[in-house]
Amino acid sequence: MDDALRAYGAGHADGLTGAADEGRLADPDYRTGLSDGQLAKFEDELVAAIKRALGGDPR
């Protein structure tokens, strides 16, 4: 279980940075974390863009 959580966490962190570890893509836990990290990054950028469009602070 710990290995799965570490793989997910590494994937999530890589997803947030936008850089996948090609050597770990065979691990389904890593891929799940990667997808979740990419989604979280997209959501953060979308919210910031909406705030900028409305004239608010983008943070």
CHARMM internal coordinates of N, CA and C (Angstrom, degrees):
IC EDIT
DIST 1 N 1 CA 1.4528
DIST 1 CA 1 C 1.5262
ANGL 1 N 1 CA 1 C 110.94
DIST 1 C 2 N 1.3279
ANGL 1 CA 1 C 2 N 116.45
DIHE 1 N 1 CA 1 C 2 N -40.75
DIST 2 N 2 CA 1.4621
ANGL 1 C 2 N 2 CA 119.43
DIHE 1 CA 1 C 2 N 2 CA 179.64
DIST 2 CA 2 C 1.5209
ANGL 2 N 2 CA 2 C 111.52
DIHE 1 C 2 N 2 CA 2 C -61.99
DIST 2 C 3 N 1.3321
ANGL 2 CA 2 C 3 N 116.34
DIHE 2 N 2 CA 2 C 3 N -38.20
DIST 3 N 3 CA 1.4626
ANGL 2 C 3 N 3 CA 119.97
DIHE 2 CA 2 C 3 N 3 CA 178.83
DIST 3 CA 3 C 1.5219
ANGL 3 N 3 CA 3 C 110.84
DIHE 2 C 3 N 3 CA 3 C -63.97
DIST 3 C 4 N 1.3202
ANGL 3 CA 3 C 4 N 116.42
DIHE 3 N 3 CA 3 C 4 N -39.53
DIST 4 N 4 CA 1.4609
ANGL 3 C 4 N 4 CA 120.64
DIHE 3 CA 3 C 4 N 4 CA 179.43
DIST 4 CA 4 C 1.5299
ANGL 4 N 4 CA 4 C 110.72
DIHE 3 C 4 N 4 CA 4 C -64.84
DIST 4 C 5 N 1.3301
ANGL 4 CA 4 C 5 N 116.47
DIHE 4 N 4 CA 4 C 5 N -42.20
DIST 5 N 5 CA 1.4699
ANGL 4 C 5 N 5 CA 119.86
DIHE 4 CA 4 C 5 N 5 CA 179.37
DIST 5 CA 5 C 1.5253
ANGL 5 N 5 CA 5 C 111.77
DIHE 4 C 5 N 5 CA 5 C -67.43
DIST 5 C 6 N 1.3247
ANGL 5 CA 5 C 6 N 116.33
DIHE 5 N 5 CA 5 C 6 N -38.14
DIST 6 N 6 CA 1.4674
ANGL 5 C 6 N 6 CA 119.50
DIHE 5 CA 5 C 6 N 6 CA 177.03
DIST 6 CA 6 C 1.5184
ANGL 6 N 6 CA 6 C 110.72
DIHE 5 C 6 N 6 CA 6 C -65.48
DIST 6 C 7 N 1.3246
ANGL 6 CA 6 C 7 N 116.98
DIHE 6 N 6 CA 6 C 7 N -41.89
DIST 7 N 7 CA 1.4673
ANGL 6 C 7 N 7 CA 120.81
DIHE 6 CA 6 C 7 N 7 CA 179.09
DIST 7 CA 7 C 1.5315
ANGL 7 N 7 CA 7 C 110.32
DIHE 6 C 7 N 7 CA 7 C -64.01
DIST 7 C 8 N 1.3383
ANGL 7 CA 7 C 8 N 116.84
DIHE 7 N 7 CA 7 C 8 N -43.74
DIST 8 N 8 CA 1.4609
ANGL 7 C 8 N 8 CA 120.81
DIHE 7 CA 7 C 8 N 8 CA 177.91
DIST 8 CA 8 C 1.5300
ANGL 8 N 8 CA 8 C 110.02
DIHE 7 C 8 N 8 CA 8 C -61.34
DIST 8 C 9 N 1.3172
ANGL 8 CA 8 C 9 N 117.07
DIHE 8 N 8 CA 8 C 9 N -47.01
DIST 9 N 9 CA 1.4657
ANGL 8 C 9 N 9 CA 121.56
DIHE 8 CA 8 C 9 N 9 CA -179.26
DIST 9 CA 9 C 1.5155
ANGL 9 N 9 CA 9 C 112.20
DIHE 8 C 9 N 9 CA 9 C -60.97
DIST 9 C 10 N 1.3271
ANGL 9 CA 9 C 10 N 116.35
DIHE 9 N 9 CA 9 C 10 N -41.94
DIST 10 N 10 CA 1.4656
ANGL 9 C 10 N 10 CA 119.97
DIHE 9 CA 9 C 10 N 10 CA 177.78
DIST 10 CA 10 C 1.5171
ANGL 10 N 10 CA 10 C 110.28
DIHE 9 C 10 N 10 CA 10 C -64.89
DIST 10 C 11 N 1.3206
ANGL 10 CA 10 C 11 N 116.89
DIHE 10 N 10 CA 10 C 11 N -41.43
DIST 11 N 11 CA 1.4606
ANGL 10 C 11 N 11 CA 120.64
DIHE 10 CA 10 C 11 N 11 CA 178.21
DIST 11 CA 11 C 1.5158
ANGL 11 N 11 CA 11 C 111.72
DIHE 10 C 11 N 11 CA 11 C -64.27
DIST 11 C 12 N 1.3181
ANGL 11 CA 11 C 12 N 116.10
DIHE 11 N 11 CA 11 C 12 N -41.24
DIST 12 N 12 CA 1.4780
ANGL 11 C 12 N 12 CA 120.08
DIHE 11 CA 11 C 12 N 12 CA 179.54
DIST 12 CA 12 C 1.5275
ANGL 12 N 12 CA 12 C 110.37
DIHE 11 C 12 N 12 CA 12 C -63.01
DIST 12 C 13 N 1.3118
ANGL 12 CA 12 C 13 N 116.11
DIHE 12 N 12 CA 12 C 13 N -45.16
DIST 13 N 13 CA 1.4670
ANGL 12 C 13 N 13 CA 120.20
DIHE 12 CA 12 C 13 N 13 CA 178.70
DIST 13 CA 13 C 1.5271
ANGL 13 N 13 CA 13 C 110.84
DIHE 12 C 13 N 13 CA 13 C -62.21
DIST 13 C 14 N 1.3223
ANGL 13 CA 13 C 14 N 116.66
DIHE 13 N 13 CA 13 C 14 N -41.87
DIST 14 N 14 CA 1.4658
ANGL 13 C 14 N 14 CA 119.60
DIHE 13 CA 13 C 14 N 14 CA 178.42
DIST 14 CA 14 C 1.5228
ANGL 14 N 14 CA 14 C 110.97
DIHE 13 C 14 N 14 CA 14 C -66.29
DIST 14 C 15 N 1.3131
ANGL 14 CA 14 C 15 N 117.18
DIHE 14 N 14 CA 14 C 15 N -37.20
DIST 15 N 15 CA 1.4628
ANGL 14 C 15 N 15 CA 120.94
DIHE 14 CA 14 C 15 N 15 CA 177.81
DIST 15 CA 15 C 1.5145
ANGL 15 N 15 CA 15 C 111.93
DIHE 14 C 15 N 15 CA 15 C -63.09
DIST 15 C 16 N 1.3228
ANGL 15 CA 15 C 16 N 116.53
DIHE 15 N 15 CA 15 C 16 N -38.53
DIST 16 N 16 CA 1.4662
ANGL 15 C 16 N 16 CA 120.49
DIHE 15 CA 15 C 16 N 16 CA 178.03
DIST 16 CA 16 C 1.5242
ANGL 16 N 16 CA 16 C 111.74
DIHE 15 C 16 N 16 CA 16 C -65.85
DIST 16 C 17 N 1.3264
ANGL 16 CA 16 C 17 N 116.69
DIHE 16 N 16 CA 16 C 17 N -33.17
DIST 17 N 17 CA 1.4658
ANGL 16 C 17 N 17 CA 120.00
DIHE 16 CA 16 C 17 N 17 CA 179.89
DIST 17 CA 17 C 1.5218
ANGL 17 N 17 CA 17 C 112.26
DIHE 16 C 17 N 17 CA 17 C -87.42
DIST 17 C 18 N 1.3325
ANGL 17 CA 17 C 18 N 116.36
DIHE 17 N 17 CA 17 C 18 N -16.24
DIST 18 N 18 CA 1.4558
ANGL 17 C 18 N 18 CA 120.06
DIHE 17 CA 17 C 18 N 18 CA 179.05
DIST 18 CA 18 C 1.5169
ANGL 18 N 18 CA 18 C 114.10
DIHE 17 C 18 N 18 CA 18 C 82.89
DIST 18 C 19 N 1.3214
ANGL 18 CA 18 C 19 N 117.51
DIHE 18 N 18 CA 18 C 19 N 20.50
DIST 19 N 19 CA 1.4637
ANGL 18 C 19 N 19 CA 121.08
DIHE 18 CA 18 C 19 N 19 CA -178.86
DIST 19 CA 19 C 1.5233
ANGL 19 N 19 CA 19 C 109.60
DIHE 18 C 19 N 19 CA 19 C -131.12
DIST 19 C 20 N 1.3196
ANGL 19 CA 19 C 20 N 116.63
DIHE 19 N 19 CA 19 C 20 N 109.94
DIST 20 N 20 CA 1.4566
ANGL 19 C 20 N 20 CA 120.98
DIHE 19 CA 19 C 20 N 20 CA 179.74
DIST 20 CA 20 C 1.5226
ANGL 20 N 20 CA 20 C 110.46
DIHE 19 C 20 N 20 CA 20 C -84.55
DIST 20 C 21 N 1.3207
ANGL 20 CA 20 C 21 N 115.50
DIHE 20 N 20 CA 20 C 21 N 147.57
DIST 21 N 21 CA 1.4671
ANGL 20 C 21 N 21 CA 122.16
DIHE 20 CA 20 C 21 N 21 CA 174.51
DIST 21 CA 21 C 1.5239
ANGL 21 N 21 CA 21 C 106.64
DIHE 20 C 21 N 21 CA 21 C -88.84
DIST 21 C 22 N 1.3256
ANGL 21 CA 21 C 22 N 116.57
DIHE 21 N 21 CA 21 C 22 N 104.34
DIST 22 N 22 CA 1.4657
ANGL 21 C 22 N 22 CA 121.70
DIHE 21 CA 21 C 22 N 22 CA -175.94
DIST 22 CA 22 C 1.5275
ANGL 22 N 22 CA 22 C 112.31
DIHE 21 C 22 N 22 CA 22 C -55.22
DIST 22 C 23 N 1.2976
ANGL 22 CA 22 C 23 N 118.22
DIHE 22 N 22 CA 22 C 23 N -32.57
DIST 23 N 23 CA 1.4509
ANGL 22 C 23 N 23 CA 121.98
DIHE 22 CA 22 C 23 N 23 CA -179.09
DIST 23 CA 23 C 1.5190
ANGL 23 N 23 CA 23 C 114.31
DIHE 22 C 23 N 23 CA 23 C -71.56
DIST 23 C 24 N 1.3204
ANGL 23 CA 23 C 24 N 117.31
DIHE 23 N 23 CA 23 C 24 N -15.66
DIST 24 N 24 CA 1.4708
ANGL 23 C 24 N 24 CA 120.56
DIHE 23 CA 23 C 24 N 24 CA -176.52
DIST 24 CA 24 C 1.5220
ANGL 24 N 24 CA 24 C 113.04
DIHE 23 C 24 N 24 CA 24 C -107.63
DIST 24 C 25 N 1.3242
ANGL 24 CA 24 C 25 N 117.59
DIHE 24 N 24 CA 24 C 25 N -0.10
DIST 25 N 25 CA 1.4632
ANGL 24 C 25 N 25 CA 120.17
DIHE 24 CA 24 C 25 N 25 CA -175.24
DIST 25 CA 25 C 1.5276
ANGL 25 N 25 CA 25 C 113.86
DIHE 24 C 25 N 25 CA 25 C -65.39
DIST 25 C 26 N 1.3086
ANGL 25 CA 25 C 26 N 117.92
DIHE 25 N 25 CA 25 C 26 N -17.10
DIST 26 N 26 CA 1.4673
ANGL 25 C 26 N 26 CA 120.45
DIHE 25 CA 25 C 26 N 26 CA 177.69
DIST 26 CA 26 C 1.5334
ANGL 26 N 26 CA 26 C 111.84
DIHE 25 C 26 N 26 CA 26 C -74.55
DIST 26 C 27 N 1.3268
ANGL 26 CA 26 C 27 N 117.51
DIHE 26 N 26 CA 26 C 27 N -17.57
DIST 27 N 27 CA 1.4650
ANGL 26 C 27 N 27 CA 122.87
DIHE 26 CA 26 C 27 N 27 CA -178.55
DIST 27 CA 27 C 1.5308
ANGL 27 N 27 CA 27 C 109.25
DIHE 26 C 27 N 27 CA 27 C -83.07
DIST 27 C 28 N 1.3427
ANGL 27 CA 27 C 28 N 118.48
DIHE 27 N 27 CA 27 C 28 N 117.12
DIST 28 N 28 CA 1.4651
ANGL 27 C 28 N 28 CA 119.84
DIHE 27 CA 27 C 28 N 28 CA -178.48
DIST 28 CA 28 C 1.5301
ANGL 28 N 28 CA 28 C 113.60
DIHE 27 C 28 N 28 CA 28 C -63.61
DIST 28 C 29 N 1.3282
ANGL 28 CA 28 C 29 N 117.88
DIHE 28 N 28 CA 28 C 29 N -31.25
DIST 29 N 29 CA 1.4656
ANGL 28 C 29 N 29 CA 119.97
DIHE 28 CA 28 C 29 N 29 CA 177.96
DIST 29 CA 29 C 1.5215
ANGL 29 N 29 CA 29 C 110.31
DIHE 28 C 29 N 29 CA 29 C -67.63
DIST 29 C 30 N 1.3191
ANGL 29 CA 29 C 30 N 116.55
DIHE 29 N 29 CA 29 C 30 N -40.20
DIST 30 N 30 CA 1.4610
ANGL 29 C 30 N 30 CA 120.81
DIHE 29 CA 29 C 30 N 30 CA 177.12
DIST 30 CA 30 C 1.5299
ANGL 30 N 30 CA 30 C 110.20
DIHE 29 C 30 N 30 CA 30 C -63.27
DIST 30 C 31 N 1.3408
ANGL 30 CA 30 C 31 N 116.64
DIHE 30 N 30 CA 30 C 31 N -45.20
DIST 31 N 31 CA 1.4663
ANGL 30 C 31 N 31 CA 120.35
DIHE 30 CA 30 C 31 N 31 CA -178.90
DIST 31 CA 31 C 1.5285
ANGL 31 N 31 CA 31 C 111.31
DIHE 30 C 31 N 31 CA 31 C -63.49
DIST 31 C 32 N 1.3293
ANGL 31 CA 31 C 32 N 117.11
DIHE 31 N 31 CA 31 C 32 N -38.03
DIST 32 N 32 CA 1.4621
ANGL 31 C 32 N 32 CA 120.24
DIHE 31 CA 31 C 32 N 32 CA 177.66
DIST 32 CA 32 C 1.5272
ANGL 32 N 32 CA 32 C 110.41
DIHE 31 C 32 N 32 CA 32 C -63.73
DIST 32 C 33 N 1.3187
ANGL 32 CA 32 C 33 N 116.70
DIHE 32 N 32 CA 32 C 33 N -45.72
DIST 33 N 33 CA 1.4641
ANGL 32 C 33 N 33 CA 120.55
DIHE 32 CA 32 C 33 N 33 CA 177.54
DIST 33 CA 33 C 1.5124
ANGL 33 N 33 CA 33 C 111.45
DIHE 32 C 33 N 33 CA 33 C -63.17
DIST 33 C 34 N 1.3244
ANGL 33 CA 33 C 34 N 117.05
DIHE 33 N 33 CA 33 C 34 N -39.48
DIST 34 N 34 CA 1.4592
ANGL 33 C 34 N 34 CA 121.58
DIHE 33 CA 33 C 34 N 34 CA 178.47
DIST 34 CA 34 C 1.5255
ANGL 34 N 34 CA 34 C 110.64
DIHE 33 C 34 N 34 CA 34 C -60.76
DIST 34 C 35 N 1.3213
ANGL 34 CA 34 C 35 N 116.61
DIHE 34 N 34 CA 34 C 35 N -46.42
DIST 35 N 35 CA 1.4701
ANGL 34 C 35 N 35 CA 120.55
DIHE 34 CA 34 C 35 N 35 CA 178.67
DIST 35 CA 35 C 1.5224
ANGL 35 N 35 CA 35 C 111.38
DIHE 34 C 35 N 35 CA 35 C -63.06
DIST 35 C 36 N 1.3253
ANGL 35 CA 35 C 36 N 116.57
DIHE 35 N 35 CA 35 C 36 N -43.71
DIST 36 N 36 CA 1.4691
ANGL 35 C 36 N 36 CA 120.12
DIHE 35 CA 35 C 36 N 36 CA 179.11
DIST 36 CA 36 C 1.5288
ANGL 36 N 36 CA 36 C 111.04
DIHE 35 C 36 N 36 CA 36 C -63.69
DIST 36 C 37 N 1.3263
ANGL 36 CA 36 C 37 N 116.80
DIHE 36 N 36 CA 36 C 37 N -39.56
DIST 37 N 37 CA 1.4672
ANGL 36 C 37 N 37 CA 120.16
DIHE 36 CA 36 C 37 N 37 CA 177.60
DIST 37 CA 37 C 1.5078
ANGL 37 N 37 CA 37 C 112.26
DIHE 36 C 37 N 37 CA 37 C -65.38
DIST 37 C 38 N 1.3256
ANGL 37 CA 37 C 38 N 116.99
DIHE 37 N 37 CA 37 C 38 N -40.42
DIST 38 N 38 CA 1.4657
ANGL 37 C 38 N 38 CA 120.52
DIHE 37 CA 37 C 38 N 38 CA 177.67
DIST 38 CA 38 C 1.5226
ANGL 38 N 38 CA 38 C 110.38
DIHE 37 C 38 N 38 CA 38 C -64.38
DIST 38 C 39 N 1.3209
ANGL 38 CA 38 C 39 N 116.83
DIHE 38 N 38 CA 38 C 39 N -40.38
DIST 39 N 39 CA 1.4582
ANGL 38 C 39 N 39 CA 120.89
DIHE 38 CA 38 C 39 N 39 CA 178.25
DIST 39 CA 39 C 1.5303
ANGL 39 N 39 CA 39 C 110.94
DIHE 38 C 39 N 39 CA 39 C -65.16
DIST 39 C 40 N 1.3226
ANGL 39 CA 39 C 40 N 117.22
DIHE 39 N 39 CA 39 C 40 N -42.36
DIST 40 N 40 CA 1.4631
ANGL 39 C 40 N 40 CA 120.99
DIHE 39 CA 39 C 40 N 40 CA 178.76
DIST 40 CA 40 C 1.5259
ANGL 40 N 40 CA 40 C 110.60
DIHE 39 C 40 N 40 CA 40 C -62.51
DIST 40 C 41 N 1.3210
ANGL 40 CA 40 C 41 N 117.13
DIHE 40 N 40 CA 40 C 41 N -40.46
DIST 41 N 41 CA 1.4653
ANGL 40 C 41 N 41 CA 120.78
DIHE 40 CA 40 C 41 N 41 CA 178.04
DIST 41 CA 41 C 1.5283
ANGL 41 N 41 CA 41 C 110.47
DIHE 40 C 41 N 41 CA 41 C -63.72
DIST 41 C 42 N 1.3188
ANGL 41 CA 41 C 42 N 116.68
DIHE 41 N 41 CA 41 C 42 N -44.49
DIST 42 N 42 CA 1.4615
ANGL 41 C 42 N 42 CA 120.91
DIHE 41 CA 41 C 42 N 42 CA 177.97
DIST 42 CA 42 C 1.5229
ANGL 42 N 42 CA 42 C 110.96
DIHE 41 C 42 N 42 CA 42 C -60.09
DIST 42 C 43 N 1.3218
ANGL 42 CA 42 C 43 N 116.91
DIHE 42 N 42 CA 42 C 43 N -45.62
DIST 43 N 43 CA 1.4652
ANGL 42 C 43 N 43 CA 120.71
DIHE 42 CA 42 C 43 N 43 CA -179.87
DIST 43 CA 43 C 1.5291
ANGL 43 N 43 CA 43 C 111.09
DIHE 42 C 43 N 43 CA 43 C -60.92
DIST 43 C 44 N 1.3255
ANGL 43 CA 43 C 44 N 117.43
DIHE 43 N 43 CA 43 C 44 N -43.95
DIST 44 N 44 CA 1.4667
ANGL 43 C 44 N 44 CA 121.03
DIHE 43 CA 43 C 44 N 44 CA 179.04
DIST 44 CA 44 C 1.5268
ANGL 44 N 44 CA 44 C 111.08
DIHE 43 C 44 N 44 CA 44 C -61.39
DIST 44 C 45 N 1.3334
ANGL 44 CA 44 C 45 N 116.28
DIHE 44 N 44 CA 44 C 45 N -43.60
DIST 45 N 45 CA 1.4565
ANGL 44 C 45 N 45 CA 120.29
DIHE 44 CA 44 C 45 N 45 CA -179.79
DIST 45 CA 45 C 1.5241
ANGL 45 N 45 CA 45 C 111.34
DIHE 44 C 45 N 45 CA 45 C -67.96
DIST 45 C 46 N 1.3256
ANGL 45 CA 45 C 46 N 117.45
DIHE 45 N 45 CA 45 C 46 N -37.12
DIST 46 N 46 CA 1.4600
ANGL 45 C 46 N 46 CA 121.47
DIHE 45 CA 45 C 46 N 46 CA 178.12
DIST 46 CA 46 C 1.5268
ANGL 46 N 46 CA 46 C 111.16
DIHE 45 C 46 N 46 CA 46 C -64.63
DIST 46 C 47 N 1.3173
ANGL 46 CA 46 C 47 N 116.79
DIHE 46 N 46 CA 46 C 47 N -46.01
DIST 47 N 47 CA 1.4698
ANGL 46 C 47 N 47 CA 120.53
DIHE 46 CA 46 C 47 N 47 CA 179.34
DIST 47 CA 47 C 1.5298
ANGL 47 N 47 CA 47 C 110.08
DIHE 46 C 47 N 47 CA 47 C -62.39
DIST 47 C 48 N 1.3306
ANGL 47 CA 47 C 48 N 117.46
DIHE 47 N 47 CA 47 C 48 N -42.01
DIST 48 N 48 CA 1.4662
ANGL 47 C 48 N 48 CA 120.80
DIHE 47 CA 47 C 48 N 48 CA 178.68
DIST 48 CA 48 C 1.5238
ANGL 48 N 48 CA 48 C 110.83
DIHE 47 C 48 N 48 CA 48 C -62.91
DIST 48 C 49 N 1.3245
ANGL 48 CA 48 C 49 N 117.63
DIHE 48 N 48 CA 48 C 49 N -40.11
DIST 49 N 49 CA 1.4630
ANGL 48 C 49 N 49 CA 121.10
DIHE 48 CA 48 C 49 N 49 CA 179.63
DIST 49 CA 49 C 1.5200
ANGL 49 N 49 CA 49 C 111.07
DIHE 48 C 49 N 49 CA 49 C -65.98
DIST 49 C 50 N 1.3182
ANGL 49 CA 49 C 50 N 117.04
DIHE 49 N 49 CA 49 C 50 N -39.56
DIST 50 N 50 CA 1.4689
ANGL 49 C 50 N 50 CA 120.89
DIHE 49 CA 49 C 50 N 50 CA 178.69
DIST 50 CA 50 C 1.5239
ANGL 50 N 50 CA 50 C 109.78
DIHE 49 C 50 N 50 CA 50 C -66.03
DIST 50 C 51 N 1.3293
ANGL 50 CA 50 C 51 N 117.27
DIHE 50 N 50 CA 50 C 51 N -42.31
DIST 51 N 51 CA 1.4630
ANGL 50 C 51 N 51 CA 120.04
DIHE 50 CA 50 C 51 N 51 CA 178.80
DIST 51 CA 51 C 1.5215
ANGL 51 N 51 CA 51 C 110.87
DIHE 50 C 51 N 51 CA 51 C -63.23
DIST 51 C 52 N 1.3475
ANGL 51 CA 51 C 52 N 116.94
DIHE 51 N 51 CA 51 C 52 N -41.24
DIST 52 N 52 CA 1.4726
ANGL 51 C 52 N 52 CA 119.82
DIHE 51 CA 51 C 52 N 52 CA 177.72
DIST 52 CA 52 C 1.5196
ANGL 52 N 52 CA 52 C 110.59
DIHE 51 C 52 N 52 CA 52 C -63.15
DIST 52 C 53 N 1.3149
ANGL 52 CA 52 C 53 N 116.91
DIHE 52 N 52 CA 52 C 53 N -41.24
DIST 53 N 53 CA 1.4602
ANGL 52 C 53 N 53 CA 121.22
DIHE 52 CA 52 C 53 N 53 CA -179.02
DIST 53 CA 53 C 1.5306
ANGL 53 N 53 CA 53 C 111.00
DIHE 52 C 53 N 53 CA 53 C -64.80
DIST 53 C 54 N 1.3213
ANGL 53 CA 53 C 54 N 116.36
DIHE 53 N 53 CA 53 C 54 N -31.09
DIST 54 N 54 CA 1.4604
ANGL 53 C 54 N 54 CA 120.57
DIHE 53 CA 53 C 54 N 54 CA 179.66
DIST 54 CA 54 C 1.5219
ANGL 54 N 54 CA 54 C 112.48
DIHE 53 C 54 N 54 CA 54 C -89.70
DIST 54 C 55 N 1.3287
ANGL 54 CA 54 C 55 N 116.83
DIHE 54 N 54 CA 54 C 55 N 1.39
DIST 55 N 55 CA 1.4519
ANGL 54 C 55 N 55 CA 121.27
DIHE 54 CA 54 C 55 N 55 CA 177.45
DIST 55 CA 55 C 1.5089
ANGL 55 N 55 CA 55 C 114.37
DIHE 54 C 55 N 55 CA 55 C 82.86
DIST 55 C 56 N 1.3155
ANGL 55 CA 55 C 56 N 117.43
DIHE 55 N 55 CA 55 C 56 N 17.27
DIST 56 N 56 CA 1.4556
ANGL 55 C 56 N 56 CA 120.13
DIHE 55 CA 55 C 56 N 56 CA 179.30
DIST 56 CA 56 C 1.5010
ANGL 56 N 56 CA 56 C 112.52
DIHE 55 C 56 N 56 CA 56 C -98.91
DIST 56 C 57 N 1.3122
ANGL 56 CA 56 C 57 N 115.65
DIHE 56 N 56 CA 56 C 57 N -178.40
DIST 57 N 57 CA 1.4654
ANGL 56 C 57 N 57 CA 122.77
DIHE 56 CA 56 C 57 N 57 CA 177.80
DIST 57 CA 57 C 1.5393
ANGL 57 N 57 CA 57 C 107.96
DIHE 56 C 57 N 57 CA 57 C -73.26
DIST 57 C 58 N 1.3360
ANGL 57 CA 57 C 58 N 118.98
DIHE 57 N 57 CA 57 C 58 N 125.36
DIST 58 N 58 CA 1.4530
ANGL 57 C 58 N 58 CA 120.63
DIHE 57 CA 57 C 58 N 58 CA -175.74
DIST 58 CA 58 C 1.5215
ANGL 58 N 58 CA 58 C 114.67
DIHE 57 C 58 N 58 CA 58 C -75.15
DIST 58 C 59 N 1.2924
ANGL 58 CA 58 C 59 N 120.16
DIHE 58 N 58 CA 58 C 59 N 2.44
DIST 59 N 59 CA 1.4681
ANGL 58 C 59 N 59 CA 121.19
DIHE 58 CA 58 C 59 N 59 CA -178.57
DIST 59 CA 59 C 1.4630
ANGL 59 N 59 CA 59 C 111.85
DIHE 58 C 59 N 59 CA 59 C -93.45
END
COOR INIT
IC SEED 1 N 1 CA 1 C
IC BUILD
